[in-house]
Structure formats: structure tokens, C-alpha cells
């Protein structure tokens, strides 16, 4: 199951998985693109291991790396509590 985490002003969606039995969490990033359809990438926490990168520049990936690093503690917490909505009791 993937949970919504954040939508950026350019309509980039950031979602995350539940925490897996081995402690890993999948963070998926997807940005609509008029030419290509979508750009996307996957980052695995807690290692910050990137894979399946399609369409993003080095500068964009550096930005996402920083964003995920700054939010990893929340993503890891929410991944254990059913996403933001359940963790925040909204």
C-alpha cells in the first residue's frame, strides 16, 4: 500500500509505502510532464538508495534527496502508522 505524503506546487506527488518487515520504506516521486507523460523515481529508506529514475535531472534528484532527508523521520513514522492521515488523527 502506498500513502500520499506531499504534493509540490508543480504537481509532483510524493508517496510512501508501509514499513516493510526488514525496516525499509519505499518513497515514490512522480511529476507530470507534457512531453514524456511522467517523470518518476524511487528512493528506499533508510539507505536513501535510488532506483528506477526516469526523466529527472541531477539537480532535481539533488533537490528530492534533500527533501526526503529533511522529512525522513516523518515518513518513517507515518509508514508505521498507516500514513499521514492515520498518524495525525485527521
N, C-alpha and C positions, 0 to 999 in steps of 0.2 A: 504494500500500500504506500502511496506517495501522498504527502501532505503539503498544501500550499504554505509557503513561508513569507515570500515577499514579491511584490510587483514593482518594478522600477518605472520611472517616467517614460522610458522608451518602449514600454510593454514587455520588457524582459521578465519572465516568470522564473522564480527560484522555488524549487520544491525539494523535499527531503523524504527519505524512507523512514520506516520504523527502525530502531536499533536492532541489528541482527544478533544472533546468539554469540557471534565472535566479537561483538562490540563495534562493528563497522556501521556507518551510516552513509547512504548514497545521497549526494546533493546533485540535483539535475538543474541545469540552466538552459533556458530556451528563449531566443529572441526572434520575433517575426522579421522577415526580410523580403522586400518586394521582389528582388531578383532571384534569390535562392529558395524562398519559402520560409525556412527557419535556419538559424544558426543554433548550435547546441553543444553542450559539453557536460561531462560527468566528473565530479570530484568526490573521492572517497575519504571520509573522515574515519579515524583521527590522523591518518598519514598525509592528508592533502595530496593524494595520488590522483592525477588527471588521466582521463581516457576518453575515447570517442569524441574528440574535439573536431567540430565541423564549422568552418566559416569565421571563427573569431581570430582577430589579430593578436599578436604578442601583447600589445598594450591593453587590449580588452581582457585577456586572460590574467594579466598582472592586476588589473582592477578587480576582477572577480576573486582572485586569490586573496587580496586584501580584505574584500568584503566578507568572504567566508571566514577568514581568520578572525576578524573582529566580531563575528556572530557565531562562531563555532560552539561556544559554551551554551548559547541558547538553542541552537539546532540540536546539539547532543541531548540537552534536557528535554526539549519538545519531542524528540524521537522516541523517548521512553514513556511519554505521557499522552500519546495519541494526537500529536500535532499542536499547533498554537492554540486553536480553539478550545481543545480539551484542557490543555495546560493552564490556560488563562481563565477558565470557567466562564467564558462568554457564551 
